[in-house]
Structures are given as structure tokens and as C-alpha cells.
Amino acid sequence: MSEDWKRIPWPLIGVLLAQTVGGLTWAGGAAARIATLETQVGEQRLVAERLARLEEQGAATRTAVERIERRLEER
């Protein structure tokens, strides 16, 4: 059993190490991209909430204007 490690080709070990380093580098880049996307989604959520509030305010304003117009027409 102690002689088995001598039969492992060194280029194979080098390739495995290179693939491991490449995989870790790729995973780090993917983690950075995911973090950026999470930030963007958080910002978009805030914008969506603001837009919903503005739409509701616009609807309330439209209702108020229509009510004012009806009262003016009644006079």
C-alpha cells in the first residue's frame, strides 16, 4: 500500500489541482455575481413599492378630481 502513491502520475495531480483552482475561482465569481443580483433585486423591490404607492395616490387623486368636477357641474 505504501508503494501505491508512487504509481500516481504527477501530471494527473497537476491537472486535478489546476481544475480545483479553476473551480474555486469560478465559484468565487459566481458568488460575486449572485451578490450583485441580490442587491439589484432589493433595489427593484423598493422601486416597485414606491411605484405602487404612486399609482394608489394617482387613483385617489383621480377620484377626488372626478368628485370635484361632479360638484362643479351640479352648480
N, CA, C, O and CB atoms as a CASP TS submission, in Angstrom:
PFRMAT TS
TARGET T0000
AUTHOR 0000-0000-0000
METHOD Language model
MODEL 1
PARENT N/A
ATOM      1  N   MET     1       0.818  -1.190   0.000  1.00  0.00           N
ATOM      2  CA  MET     1       0.000   0.000   0.000  1.00  0.00           C
ATOM      3  C   MET     1       0.863   1.255   0.000  1.00  0.00           C
ATOM      4  O   MET     1       0.473   2.260  -0.594  1.00  0.00           O
ATOM      5  CB  MET     1      -0.931  -0.003   1.196  1.00  0.00           C
ATOM      6  N   SER     2       1.994   1.226   0.633  1.00  0.00           N
ATOM      7  CA  SER     2       2.851   2.401   0.678  1.00  0.00           C
ATOM      8  C   SER     2       3.483   2.696  -0.671  1.00  0.00           C
ATOM      9  O   SER     2       3.955   3.810  -0.901  1.00  0.00           O
ATOM     10  CB  SER     2       3.927   2.219   1.719  1.00  0.00           C
ATOM     11  N   GLU     3       3.500   1.728  -1.554  1.00  0.00           N
ATOM     12  CA  GLU     3       4.076   1.922  -2.880  1.00  0.00           C
ATOM     13  C   GLU     3       3.041   2.419  -3.901  1.00  0.00           C
ATOM     14  O   GLU     3       3.417   2.810  -5.006  1.00  0.00           O
ATOM     15  CB  GLU     3       4.695   0.622  -3.364  1.00  0.00           C
ATOM     16  N   ASP     4       1.748   2.411  -3.552  1.00  0.00           N
ATOM     17  CA  ASP     4       0.695   2.800  -4.493  1.00  0.00           C
ATOM     18  C   ASP     4       0.786   4.274  -4.885  1.00  0.00           C
ATOM     19  O   ASP     4       0.515   4.608  -6.039  1.00  0.00           O
ATOM     20  CB  ASP     4      -0.672   2.514  -3.890  1.00  0.00           C
ATOM     21  N   TRP     5       1.151   5.146  -3.985  1.00  0.00           N
ATOM     22  CA  TRP     5       1.191   6.575  -4.305  1.00  0.00           C
ATOM     23  C   TRP     5       2.270   6.883  -5.315  1.00  0.00           C
ATOM     24  O   TRP     5       2.192   7.895  -6.012  1.00  0.00           O
ATOM     25  CB  TRP     5       1.413   7.397  -3.049  1.00  0.00           C
ATOM     26  N   LYS     6       3.294   6.018  -5.410  1.00  0.00           N
ATOM     27  CA  LYS     6       4.370   6.252  -6.379  1.00  0.00           C
ATOM     28  C   LYS     6       3.893   6.023  -7.806  1.00  0.00           C
ATOM     29  O   LYS     6       4.495   6.538  -8.748  1.00  0.00           O
ATOM     30  CB  LYS     6       5.563   5.346  -6.079  1.00  0.00           C
ATOM     31  N   ARG     7       2.817   5.256  -7.978  1.00  0.00           N
ATOM     32  CA  ARG     7       2.325   4.956  -9.321  1.00  0.00           C
ATOM     33  C   ARG     7       1.390   6.050  -9.853  1.00  0.00           C
ATOM     34  O   ARG     7       1.020   6.011 -11.027  1.00  0.00           O
ATOM     35  CB  ARG     7       1.601   3.616  -9.319  1.00  0.00           C
ATOM     36  N   ILE     8       1.010   7.000  -9.041  1.00  0.00           N
ATOM     37  CA  ILE     8       0.144   8.083  -9.498  1.00  0.00           C
ATOM     38  C   ILE     8       0.978   9.049 -10.338  1.00  0.00           C
ATOM     39  O   ILE     8       1.992   9.569  -9.872  1.00  0.00           O
ATOM     40  CB  ILE     8      -0.525   8.822  -8.290  1.00  0.00           C
ATOM     41  N   PRO     9       0.549   9.283 -11.572  1.00  0.00           N
ATOM     42  CA  PRO     9       1.323  10.202 -12.424  1.00  0.00           C
ATOM     43  C   PRO     9       1.220  11.653 -11.923  1.00  0.00           C
ATOM     44  O   PRO     9       0.128  12.139 -11.627  1.00  0.00           O
ATOM     45  CB  PRO     9       0.829  10.114 -13.889  1.00  0.00           C
ATOM     46  N   TRP    10       2.342  12.318 -11.834  1.00  0.00           N
ATOM     47  CA  TRP    10       2.386  13.701 -11.362  1.00  0.00           C
ATOM     48  C   TRP    10       1.596  14.660 -12.257  1.00  0.00           C
ATOM     49  O   TRP    10       0.980  15.593 -11.742  1.00  0.00           O
ATOM     50  CB  TRP    10       3.823  14.162 -11.272  1.00  0.00           C
ATOM     51  N   PRO    11       1.592  14.463 -13.565  1.00  0.00           N
ATOM     52  CA  PRO    11       0.756  15.362 -14.394  1.00  0.00           C
ATOM     53  C   PRO    11      -0.728  15.260 -14.029  1.00  0.00           C
ATOM     54  O   PRO    11      -1.456  16.251 -14.098  1.00  0.00           O
ATOM     55  CB  PRO    11       0.942  15.033 -15.888  1.00  0.00           C
ATOM     56  N   LEU    12      -1.171  14.070 -13.645  1.00  0.00           N
ATOM     57  CA  LEU    12      -2.569  13.917 -13.232  1.00  0.00           C
ATOM     58  C   LEU    12      -2.845  14.747 -11.982  1.00  0.00           C
ATOM     59  O   LEU    12      -3.890  15.391 -11.893  1.00  0.00           O
ATOM     60  CB  LEU    12      -2.901  12.429 -12.972  1.00  0.00           C
ATOM     61  N   ILE    13      -1.962  14.743 -11.053  1.00  0.00           N
ATOM     62  CA  ILE    13      -2.106  15.533  -9.836  1.00  0.00           C
ATOM     63  C   ILE    13      -2.117  17.026 -10.189  1.00  0.00           C
ATOM     64  O   ILE    13      -2.902  17.796  -9.635  1.00  0.00           O
ATOM     65  CB  ILE    13      -0.960  15.212  -8.833  1.00  0.00           C
ATOM     66  N   GLY    14      -1.244  17.422 -11.110  1.00  0.00           N
ATOM     67  CA  GLY    14      -1.210  18.822 -11.545  1.00  0.00           C
ATOM     68  C   GLY    14      -2.522  19.242 -12.200  1.00  0.00           C
ATOM     69  O   GLY    14      -3.031  20.333 -11.945  1.00  0.00           O
ATOM     70  N   VAL    15      -3.063  18.370 -13.042  1.00  0.00           N
ATOM     71  CA  VAL    15      -4.326  18.681 -13.714  1.00  0.00           C
ATOM     72  C   VAL    15      -5.448  18.789 -12.686  1.00  0.00           C
ATOM     73  O   VAL    15      -6.267  19.705 -12.759  1.00  0.00           O
ATOM     74  CB  VAL    15      -4.665  17.603 -14.775  1.00  0.00           C
ATOM     75  N   LEU    16      -5.493  17.875 -11.742  1.00  0.00           N
ATOM     76  CA  LEU    16      -6.522  17.922 -10.706  1.00  0.00           C
ATOM     77  C   LEU    16      -6.411  19.198  -9.867  1.00  0.00           C
ATOM     78  O   LEU    16      -7.426  19.810  -9.534  1.00  0.00           O
ATOM     79  CB  LEU    16      -6.420  16.689  -9.804  1.00  0.00           C
ATOM     80  N   LEU    17      -5.206  19.593  -9.531  1.00  0.00           N
ATOM     81  CA  LEU    17      -5.017  20.835  -8.793  1.00  0.00           C
ATOM     82  C   LEU    17      -5.456  22.049  -9.612  1.00  0.00           C
ATOM     83  O   LEU    17      -6.095  22.963  -9.091  1.00  0.00           O
ATOM     84  CB  LEU    17      -3.559  20.982  -8.382  1.00  0.00           C
ATOM     85  N   ALA    18      -5.106  22.047 -10.898  1.00  0.00           N
ATOM     86  CA  ALA    18      -5.492  23.159 -11.768  1.00  0.00           C
ATOM     87  C   ALA    18      -7.015  23.240 -11.888  1.00  0.00           C
ATOM     88  O   ALA    18      -7.579  24.333 -11.864  1.00  0.00           O
ATOM     89  CB  ALA    18      -4.852  23.001 -13.166  1.00  0.00           C
ATOM     90  N   GLN    19      -7.680  22.093 -12.018  1.00  0.00           N
ATOM     91  CA  GLN    19      -9.135  22.088 -12.105  1.00  0.00           C
ATOM     92  C   GLN    19      -9.765  22.565 -10.800  1.00  0.00           C
ATOM     93  O   GLN    19     -10.768  23.278 -10.809  1.00  0.00           O
ATOM     94  CB  GLN    19      -9.641  20.689 -12.455  1.00  0.00           C
ATOM     95  N   THR    20      -9.175  22.171  -9.697  1.00  0.00           N
ATOM     96  CA  THR    20      -9.689  22.600  -8.405  1.00  0.00           C
ATOM     97  C   THR    20      -9.569  24.114  -8.248  1.00  0.00           C
ATOM     98  O   THR    20     -10.507  24.777  -7.805  1.00  0.00           O
ATOM     99  CB  THR    20      -8.946  21.887  -7.272  1.00  0.00           C
ATOM    100  N   VAL    21      -8.422  24.646  -8.611  1.00  0.00           N
ATOM    101  CA  VAL    21      -8.224  26.092  -8.533  1.00  0.00           C
ATOM    102  C   VAL    21      -9.192  26.808  -9.465  1.00  0.00           C
ATOM    103  O   VAL    21      -9.790  27.817  -9.092  1.00  0.00           O
ATOM    104  CB  VAL    21      -6.769  26.463  -8.882  1.00  0.00           C
ATOM    105  N   GLY    22      -9.344  26.291 -10.664  1.00  0.00           N
ATOM    106  CA  GLY    22     -10.286  26.889 -11.621  1.00  0.00           C
ATOM    107  C   GLY    22     -11.713  26.837 -11.103  1.00  0.00           C
ATOM    108  O   GLY    22     -12.457  27.809 -11.238  1.00  0.00           O
ATOM    109  N   GLY    23     -12.100  25.724 -10.517  1.00  0.00           N
ATOM    110  CA  GLY    23     -13.449  25.593  -9.965  1.00  0.00           C
ATOM    111  C   GLY    23     -13.692  26.557  -8.825  1.00  0.00           C
ATOM    112  O   GLY    23     -14.761  27.160  -8.732  1.00  0.00           O
ATOM    113  N   LEU    24     -12.701  26.706  -7.953  1.00  0.00           N
ATOM    114  CA  LEU    24     -12.846  27.643  -6.844  1.00  0.00           C
ATOM    115  C   LEU    24     -12.918  29.089  -7.339  1.00  0.00           C
ATOM    116  O   LEU    24     -13.667  29.902  -6.798  1.00  0.00           O
ATOM    117  CB  LEU    24     -11.685  27.482  -5.865  1.00  0.00           C
ATOM    118  N   THR    25     -12.143  29.395  -8.359  1.00  0.00           N
ATOM    119  CA  THR    25     -12.184  30.742  -8.945  1.00  0.00           C
ATOM    120  C   THR    25     -13.546  31.011  -9.564  1.00  0.00           C
ATOM    121  O   THR    25     -14.122  32.083  -9.381  1.00  0.00           O
ATOM    122  CB  THR    25     -11.077  30.912 -10.007  1.00  0.00           C
ATOM    123  N   TRP    26     -14.059  30.025 -10.302  1.00  0.00           N
ATOM    124  CA  TRP    26     -15.379  30.165 -10.916  1.00  0.00           C
ATOM    125  C   TRP    26     -16.447  30.338  -9.841  1.00  0.00           C
ATOM    126  O   TRP    26     -17.327  31.187  -9.980  1.00  0.00           O
ATOM    127  CB  TRP    26     -15.701  28.941 -11.801  1.00  0.00           C
ATOM    128  N   ALA    27     -16.383  29.553  -8.780  1.00  0.00           N
ATOM    129  CA  ALA    27     -17.372  29.641  -7.703  1.00  0.00           C
ATOM    130  C   ALA    27     -17.313  31.021  -7.028  1.00  0.00           C
ATOM    131  O   ALA    27     -18.348  31.585  -6.673  1.00  0.00           O
ATOM    132  CB  ALA    27     -17.135  28.520  -6.658  1.00  0.00           C
ATOM    133  N   GLY    28     -16.119  31.549  -6.858  1.00  0.00           N
ATOM    134  CA  GLY    28     -15.992  32.884  -6.271  1.00  0.00           C
ATOM    135  C   GLY    28     -16.612  33.945  -7.155  1.00  0.00           C
ATOM    136  O   GLY    28     -17.283  34.854  -6.667  1.00  0.00           O
ATOM    137  N   GLY    29     -16.389  33.830  -8.455  1.00  0.00           N
ATOM    138  CA  GLY    29     -17.000  34.774  -9.399  1.00  0.00           C
ATOM    139  C   GLY    29     -18.512  34.647  -9.409  1.00  0.00           C
ATOM    140  O   GLY    29     -19.226  35.647  -9.481  1.00  0.00           O
ATOM    141  N   ALA    30     -19.001  33.410  -9.336  1.00  0.00           N
ATOM    142  CA  ALA    30     -20.452  33.198  -9.308  1.00  0.00           C
ATOM    143  C   ALA    30     -21.048  33.793  -8.040  1.00  0.00           C
ATOM    144  O   ALA    30     -22.126  34.386  -8.084  1.00  0.00           O
ATOM    145  CB  ALA    30     -20.788  31.693  -9.400  1.00  0.00           C
ATOM    146  N   ALA    31     -20.368  33.644  -6.926  1.00  0.00           N
ATOM    147  CA  ALA    31     -20.859  34.215  -5.667  1.00  0.00           C
ATOM    148  C   ALA    31     -20.923  35.736  -5.757  1.00  0.00           C
ATOM    149  O   ALA    31     -21.861  36.349  -5.247  1.00  0.00           O
ATOM    150  CB  ALA    31     -19.957  33.790  -4.488  1.00  0.00           C
ATOM    151  N   ALA    32     -19.946  36.338  -6.394  1.00  0.00           N
ATOM    152  CA  ALA    32     -19.945  37.795  -6.551  1.00  0.00           C
ATOM    153  C   ALA    32     -21.103  38.241  -7.440  1.00  0.00           C
ATOM    154  O   ALA    32     -21.761  39.241  -7.152  1.00  0.00           O
ATOM    155  CB  ALA    32     -18.603  38.275  -7.145  1.00  0.00           C
ATOM    156  N   ARG    33     -21.355  37.496  -8.526  1.00  0.00           N
ATOM    157  CA  ARG    33     -22.472  37.847  -9.410  1.00  0.00           C
ATOM    158  C   ARG    33     -23.805  37.699  -8.685  1.00  0.00           C
ATOM    159  O   ARG    33     -24.697  38.530  -8.853  1.00  0.00           O
ATOM    160  CB  ARG    33     -22.457  36.967 -10.673  1.00  0.00           C
ATOM    161  N   ILE    34     -23.945  36.658  -7.889  1.00  0.00           N
ATOM    162  CA  ILE    34     -25.179  36.451  -7.143  1.00  0.00           C
ATOM    163  C   ILE    34     -25.390  37.581  -6.144  1.00  0.00           C
ATOM    164  O   ILE    34     -26.509  38.071  -5.990  1.00  0.00           O
ATOM    165  CB  ILE    34     -25.155  35.096  -6.420  1.00  0.00           C
ATOM    166  N   ALA    35     -24.338  37.995  -5.473  1.00  0.00           N
ATOM    167  CA  ALA    35     -24.451  39.096  -4.513  1.00  0.00           C
ATOM    168  C   ALA    35     -24.896  40.376  -5.217  1.00  0.00           C
ATOM    169  O   ALA    35     -25.719  41.122  -4.687  1.00  0.00           O
ATOM    170  CB  ALA    35     -23.106  39.325  -3.787  1.00  0.00           C
ATOM    171  N   THR    36     -24.359  40.629  -6.400  1.00  0.00           N
ATOM    172  CA  THR    36     -24.751  41.812  -7.175  1.00  0.00           C
ATOM    173  C   THR    36     -26.221  41.731  -7.573  1.00  0.00           C
ATOM    174  O   THR    36     -26.954  42.715  -7.472  1.00  0.00           O
ATOM    175  CB  THR    36     -23.868  41.956  -8.433  1.00  0.00           C
ATOM    176  N   LEU    37     -26.643  40.564  -8.022  1.00  0.00           N
ATOM    177  CA  LEU    37     -28.043  40.394  -8.415  1.00  0.00           C
ATOM    178  C   LEU    37     -28.979  40.556  -7.227  1.00  0.00           C
ATOM    179  O   LEU    37     -30.052  41.143  -7.364  1.00  0.00           O
ATOM    180  CB  LEU    37     -28.251  39.028  -9.056  1.00  0.00           C
ATOM    181  N   GLU    38     -28.589  40.046  -6.067  1.00  0.00           N
ATOM    182  CA  GLU    38     -29.419  40.208  -4.873  1.00  0.00           C
ATOM    183  C   GLU    38     -29.565  41.681  -4.508  1.00  0.00           C
ATOM    184  O   GLU    38     -30.639  42.118  -4.095  1.00  0.00           O
ATOM    185  CB  GLU    38     -28.822  39.430  -3.694  1.00  0.00           C
ATOM    186  N   THR    39     -28.497  42.437  -4.658  1.00  0.00           N
ATOM    187  CA  THR    39     -28.557  43.875  -4.386  1.00  0.00           C
ATOM    188  C   THR    39     -29.512  44.556  -5.353  1.00  0.00           C
ATOM    189  O   THR    39     -30.326  45.388  -4.951  1.00  0.00           O
ATOM    190  CB  THR    39     -27.157  44.509  -4.486  1.00  0.00           C
ATOM    191  N   GLN    40     -29.410  44.202  -6.630  1.00  0.00           N
ATOM    192  CA  GLN    40     -30.277  44.809  -7.640  1.00  0.00           C
ATOM    193  C   GLN    40     -31.738  44.461  -7.386  1.00  0.00           C
ATOM    194  O   GLN    40     -32.612  45.314  -7.543  1.00  0.00           O
ATOM    195  CB  GLN    40     -29.866  44.355  -9.044  1.00  0.00           C
ATOM    196  N   VAL    41     -32.012  43.221  -6.995  1.00  0.00           N
ATOM    197  CA  VAL    41     -33.389  42.814  -6.717  1.00  0.00           C
ATOM    198  C   VAL    41     -33.927  43.588  -5.518  1.00  0.00           C
ATOM    199  O   VAL    41     -35.089  43.994  -5.508  1.00  0.00           O
ATOM    200  CB  VAL    41     -33.469  41.288  -6.459  1.00  0.00           C
ATOM    201  N   GLY    42     -33.091  43.791  -4.517  1.00  0.00           N
ATOM    202  CA  GLY    42     -33.514  44.573  -3.356  1.00  0.00           C
ATOM    203  C   GLY    42     -33.859  45.998  -3.736  1.00  0.00           C
ATOM    204  O   GLY    42     -34.851  46.547  -3.257  1.00  0.00           O
ATOM    205  N   GLU    43     -33.051  46.602  -4.590  1.00  0.00           N
ATOM    206  CA  GLU    43     -33.324  47.964  -5.053  1.00  0.00           C
ATOM    207  C   GLU    43     -34.603  48.006  -5.874  1.00  0.00           C
ATOM    208  O   GLU    43     -35.395  48.939  -5.739  1.00  0.00           O
ATOM    209  CB  GLU    43     -32.147  48.500  -5.880  1.00  0.00           C
ATOM    210  N   GLN    44     -34.811  47.007  -6.722  1.00  0.00           N
ATOM    211  CA  GLN    44     -36.012  46.982  -7.550  1.00  0.00           C
ATOM    212  C   GLN    44     -37.262  46.800  -6.696  1.00  0.00           C
ATOM    213  O   GLN    44     -38.327  47.325  -7.023  1.00  0.00           O
ATOM    214  CB  GLN    44     -35.918  45.866  -8.592  1.00  0.00           C
ATOM    215  N   ARG    45     -37.128  46.058  -5.606  1.00  0.00           N
ATOM    216  CA  ARG    45     -38.269  45.874  -4.712  1.00  0.00           C
ATOM    217  C   ARG    45     -38.695  47.217  -4.120  1.00  0.00           C
ATOM    218  O   ARG    45     -39.886  47.510  -4.016  1.00  0.00           O
ATOM    219  CB  ARG    45     -37.924  44.872  -3.585  1.00  0.00           C
ATOM    220  N   LEU    46     -37.703  48.035  -3.732  1.00  0.00           N
ATOM    221  CA  LEU    46     -38.024  49.360  -3.200  1.00  0.00           C
ATOM    222  C   LEU    46     -38.696  50.233  -4.253  1.00  0.00           C
ATOM    223  O   LEU    46     -39.655  50.947  -3.962  1.00  0.00           O
ATOM    224  CB  LEU    46     -36.759  50.046  -2.682  1.00  0.00           C
ATOM    225  N   VAL    47     -38.189  50.170  -5.463  1.00  0.00           N
ATOM    226  CA  VAL    47     -38.775  50.958  -6.554  1.00  0.00           C
ATOM    227  C   VAL    47     -40.201  50.486  -6.831  1.00  0.00           C
ATOM    228  O   VAL    47     -41.090  51.302  -7.075  1.00  0.00           O
ATOM    229  CB  VAL    47     -37.908  50.849  -7.841  1.00  0.00           C
ATOM    230  N   ALA    48     -40.421  49.181  -6.796  1.00  0.00           N
ATOM    231  CA  ALA    48     -41.762  48.649  -7.038  1.00  0.00           C
ATOM    232  C   ALA    48     -42.732  49.110  -5.958  1.00  0.00           C
ATOM    233  O   ALA    48     -43.883  49.431  -6.252  1.00  0.00           O
ATOM    234  CB  ALA    48     -41.729  47.117  -7.099  1.00  0.00           C
ATOM    235  N   GLU    49     -42.273  49.144  -4.708  1.00  0.00           N
ATOM    236  CA  GLU    49     -43.134  49.621  -3.627  1.00  0.00           C
ATOM    237  C   GLU    49     -43.479  51.096  -3.815  1.00  0.00           C
ATOM    238  O   GLU    49     -44.625  51.499  -3.613  1.00  0.00           O
ATOM    239  CB  GLU    49     -42.457  49.405  -2.267  1.00  0.00           C
ATOM    240  N   ARG    50     -42.500  51.890  -4.196  1.00  0.00           N
ATOM    241  CA  ARG    50     -42.752  53.309  -4.441  1.00  0.00           C
ATOM    242  C   ARG    50     -43.727  53.496  -5.594  1.00  0.00           C
ATOM    243  O   ARG    50     -44.632  54.328  -5.525  1.00  0.00           O
ATOM    244  CB  ARG    50     -41.441  54.043  -4.735  1.00  0.00           C
ATOM    245  N   LEU    51     -43.538  52.721  -6.650  1.00  0.00           N
ATOM    246  CA  LEU    51     -44.425  52.813  -7.806  1.00  0.00           C
ATOM    247  C   LEU    51     -45.848  52.443  -7.414  1.00  0.00           C
ATOM    248  O   LEU    51     -46.797  53.090  -7.858  1.00  0.00           O
ATOM    249  CB  LEU    51     -43.932  51.903  -8.943  1.00  0.00           C
ATOM    250  N   ALA    52     -46.012  51.422  -6.597  1.00  0.00           N
ATOM    251  CA  ALA    52     -47.354  51.029  -6.154  1.00  0.00           C
ATOM    252  C   ALA    52     -48.008  52.153  -5.353  1.00  0.00           C
ATOM    253  O   ALA    52     -49.196  52.432  -5.513  1.00  0.00           O
ATOM    254  CB  ALA    52     -47.291  49.739  -5.308  1.00  0.00           C
ATOM    255  N   ARG    53     -47.215  52.797  -4.485  1.00  0.00           N
ATOM    256  CA  ARG    53     -47.757  53.920  -3.716  1.00  0.00           C
ATOM    257  C   ARG    53     -48.171  55.064  -4.636  1.00  0.00           C
ATOM    258  O   ARG    53     -49.238  55.654  -4.464  1.00  0.00           O
ATOM    259  CB  ARG    53     -46.726  54.416  -2.692  1.00  0.00           C
ATOM    260  N   LEU    54     -47.316  55.372  -5.615  1.00  0.00           N
ATOM    261  CA  LEU    54     -47.643  56.456  -6.557  1.00  0.00           C
ATOM    262  C   LEU    54     -48.904  56.135  -7.358  1.00  0.00           C
ATOM    263  O   LEU    54     -49.734  57.014  -7.587  1.00  0.00           O
ATOM    264  CB  LEU    54     -46.465  56.706  -7.516  1.00  0.00           C
ATOM    265  N   GLU    55     -49.048  54.891  -7.781  1.00  0.00           N
ATOM    266  CA  GLU    55     -50.244  54.506  -8.530  1.00  0.00           C
ATOM    267  C   GLU    55     -51.488  54.672  -7.663  1.00  0.00           C
ATOM    268  O   GLU    55     -52.525  55.139  -8.137  1.00  0.00           O
ATOM    269  CB  GLU    55     -50.129  53.051  -9.028  1.00  0.00           C
ATOM    270  N   GLU    56     -51.382  54.292  -6.406  1.00  0.00           N
ATOM    271  CA  GLU    56     -52.520  54.428  -5.490  1.00  0.00           C
ATOM    272  C   GLU    56     -52.846  55.897  -5.254  1.00  0.00           C
ATOM    273  O   GLU    56     -54.017  56.274  -5.215  1.00  0.00           O
ATOM    274  CB  GLU    56     -52.226  53.728  -4.149  1.00  0.00           C
ATOM    275  N   GLN    57     -51.827  56.722  -5.097  1.00  0.00           N
ATOM    276  CA  GLN    57     -52.052  58.155  -4.922  1.00  0.00           C
ATOM    277  C   GLN    57     -52.679  58.758  -6.176  1.00  0.00           C
ATOM    278  O   GLN    57     -53.546  59.627  -6.084  1.00  0.00           O
ATOM    279  CB  GLN    57     -50.733  58.872  -4.589  1.00  0.00           C
ATOM    280  N   GLY    58     -52.237  58.295  -7.353  1.00  0.00           N
ATOM    281  CA  GLY    58     -52.811  58.779  -8.609  1.00  0.00           C
ATOM    282  C   GLY    58     -54.280  58.417  -8.721  1.00  0.00           C
ATOM    283  O   GLY    58     -55.090  59.226  -9.172  1.00  0.00           O
ATOM    284  N   ALA    59     -54.628  57.198  -8.311  1.00  0.00           N
ATOM    285  CA  ALA    59     -56.027  56.774  -8.345  1.00  0.00           C
ATOM    286  C   ALA    59     -56.857  57.601  -7.372  1.00  0.00           C
ATOM    287  O   ALA    59     -57.978  57.995  -7.695  1.00  0.00           O
ATOM    288  CB  ALA    59     -56.148  55.277  -8.011  1.00  0.00           C
ATOM    289  N   ALA    60     -56.321  57.866  -6.187  1.00  0.00           N
ATOM    290  CA  ALA    60     -57.039  58.681  -5.205  1.00  0.00           C
ATOM    291  C   ALA    60     -57.212  60.107  -5.722  1.00  0.00           C
ATOM    292  O   ALA    60     -58.269  60.707  -5.532  1.00  0.00           O
ATOM    293  CB  ALA    60     -56.292  58.688  -3.854  1.00  0.00           C
ATOM    294  N   THR    61     -56.197  60.647  -6.364  1.00  0.00           N
ATOM    295  CA  THR    61     -56.283  61.994  -6.927  1.00  0.00           C
ATOM    296  C   THR    61     -57.325  62.042  -8.035  1.00  0.00           C
ATOM    297  O   THR    61     -58.105  62.991  -8.123  1.00  0.00           O
ATOM    298  CB  THR    61     -54.916  62.447  -7.464  1.00  0.00           C
ATOM    299  N   ARG    62     -57.336  61.018  -8.877  1.00  0.00           N
ATOM    300  CA  ARG    62     -58.314  60.955  -9.966  1.00  0.00           C
ATOM    301  C   ARG    62     -59.737  60.928  -9.404  1.00  0.00           C
ATOM    302  O   ARG    62     -60.630  61.602  -9.918  1.00  0.00           O
ATOM    303  CB  ARG    62     -58.062  59.710 -10.851  1.00  0.00           C
ATOM    304  N   THR    63     -59.937  60.143  -8.346  1.00  0.00           N
ATOM    305  CA  THR    63     -61.261  60.072  -7.713  1.00  0.00           C
ATOM    306  C   THR    63     -61.658  61.428  -7.142  1.00  0.00           C
ATOM    307  O   THR    63     -62.805  61.853  -7.281  1.00  0.00           O
ATOM    308  CB  THR    63     -61.276  59.005  -6.599  1.00  0.00           C
ATOM    309  N   ALA    64     -60.715  62.103  -6.503  1.00  0.00           N
ATOM    310  CA  ALA    64     -61.003  63.419  -5.926  1.00  0.00           C
ATOM    311  C   ALA    64     -61.339  64.426  -7.014  1.00  0.00           C
ATOM    312  O   ALA    64     -62.264  65.222  -6.853  1.00  0.00           O
ATOM    313  CB  ALA    64     -59.812  63.918  -5.099  1.00  0.00           C
ATOM    314  N   VAL    65     -60.612  64.404  -8.103  1.00  0.00           N
ATOM    315  CA  VAL    65     -60.869  65.338  -9.208  1.00  0.00           C
ATOM    316  C   VAL    65     -62.243  65.068  -9.808  1.00  0.00           C
ATOM    317  O   VAL    65     -62.980  66.007 -10.110  1.00  0.00           O
ATOM    318  CB  VAL    65     -59.771  65.219 -10.300  1.00  0.00           C
ATOM    319  N   GLU    66     -62.591  63.814  -9.982  1.00  0.00           N
ATOM    320  CA  GLU    66     -63.901  63.474 -10.538  1.00  0.00           C
ATOM    321  C   GLU    66     -65.015  63.953  -9.612  1.00  0.00           C
ATOM    322  O   GLU    66     -66.035  64.466 -10.072  1.00  0.00           O
ATOM    323  CB  GLU    66     -64.014  61.954 -10.768  1.00  0.00           C
ATOM    324  N   ARG    67     -64.813  63.784  -8.291  1.00  0.00           N
ATOM    325  CA  ARG    67     -65.803  64.248  -7.323  1.00  0.00           C
ATOM    326  C   ARG    67     -65.952  65.770  -7.396  1.00  0.00           C
ATOM    327  O   ARG    67     -67.068  66.288  -7.349  1.00  0.00           O
ATOM    328  CB  ARG    67     -65.406  63.815  -5.896  1.00  0.00           C
ATOM    329  N   ILE    68     -64.832  66.484  -7.510  1.00  0.00           N
ATOM    330  CA  ILE    68     -64.867  67.949  -7.619  1.00  0.00           C
ATOM    331  C   ILE    68     -65.576  68.371  -8.888  1.00  0.00           C
ATOM    332  O   ILE    68     -66.372  69.310  -8.879  1.00  0.00           O
ATOM    333  CB  ILE    68     -63.447  68.534  -7.591  1.00  0.00           C
ATOM    334  N   GLU    69     -65.287  67.676  -9.987  1.00  0.00           N
ATOM    335  CA  GLU    69     -65.934  68.016 -11.262  1.00  0.00           C
ATOM    336  C   GLU    69     -67.450  67.808 -11.185  1.00  0.00           C
ATOM    337  O   GLU    69     -68.220  68.622 -11.696  1.00  0.00           O
ATOM    338  CB  GLU    69     -65.343  67.166 -12.407  1.00  0.00           C
ATOM    339  N   ARG    70     -67.875  66.705 -10.539  1.00  0.00           N
ATOM    340  CA  ARG    70     -69.320  66.453 -10.395  1.00  0.00           C
ATOM    341  C   ARG    70     -69.990  67.571  -9.588  1.00  0.00           C
ATOM    342  O   ARG    70     -71.081  68.028  -9.928  1.00  0.00           O
ATOM    343  CB  ARG    70     -69.567  65.083  -9.710  1.00  0.00           C
ATOM    344  N   ARG    71     -69.327  67.995  -8.531  1.00  0.00           N
ATOM    345  CA  ARG    71     -69.901  69.062  -7.708  1.00  0.00           C
ATOM    346  C   ARG    71     -69.967  70.377  -8.495  1.00  0.00           C
ATOM    347  O   ARG    71     -70.931  71.132  -8.374  1.00  0.00           O
ATOM    348  CB  ARG    71     -69.071  69.253  -6.416  1.00  0.00           C
ATOM    349  N   LEU    72     -68.954  70.638  -9.285  1.00  0.00           N
ATOM    350  CA  LEU    72     -68.978  71.863 -10.088  1.00  0.00           C
ATOM    351  C   LEU    72     -70.058  71.808 -11.154  1.00  0.00           C
ATOM    352  O   LEU    72     -70.670  72.833 -11.457  1.00  0.00           O
ATOM    353  CB  LEU    72     -67.620  72.098 -10.740  1.00  0.00           C
ATOM    354  N   GLU    73     -70.306  70.657 -11.722  1.00  0.00           N
ATOM    355  CA  GLU    73     -71.322  70.512 -12.753  1.00  0.00           C
ATOM    356  C   GLU    73     -72.735  70.626 -12.162  1.00  0.00           C
ATOM    357  O   GLU    73     -73.667  71.051 -12.844  1.00  0.00           O
ATOM    358  CB  GLU    73     -71.154  69.169 -13.472  1.00  0.00           C
ATOM    359  N   GLU    74     -72.880  70.245 -10.901  1.00  0.00           N
ATOM    360  CA  GLU    74     -74.193  70.321 -10.255  1.00  0.00           C
ATOM    361  C   GLU    74     -74.602  71.774 -10.011  1.00  0.00           C
ATOM    362  O   GLU    74     -75.796  72.061  -9.920  1.00  0.00           O
ATOM    363  CB  GLU    74     -74.181  69.547  -8.927  1.00  0.00           C
ATOM    364  N   ARG    75     -73.679  72.662  -9.906  1.00  0.00           N
ATOM    365  CA  ARG    75     -73.979  74.069  -9.607  1.00  0.00           C
ATOM    366  C   ARG    75     -74.493  74.786 -10.785  1.00  0.00           C
ATOM    367  O   ARG    75     -74.793  75.977 -10.701  1.00  0.00           O
ATOM    368  CB  ARG    75     -72.782  74.777  -9.095  1.00  0.00           C
TER
END
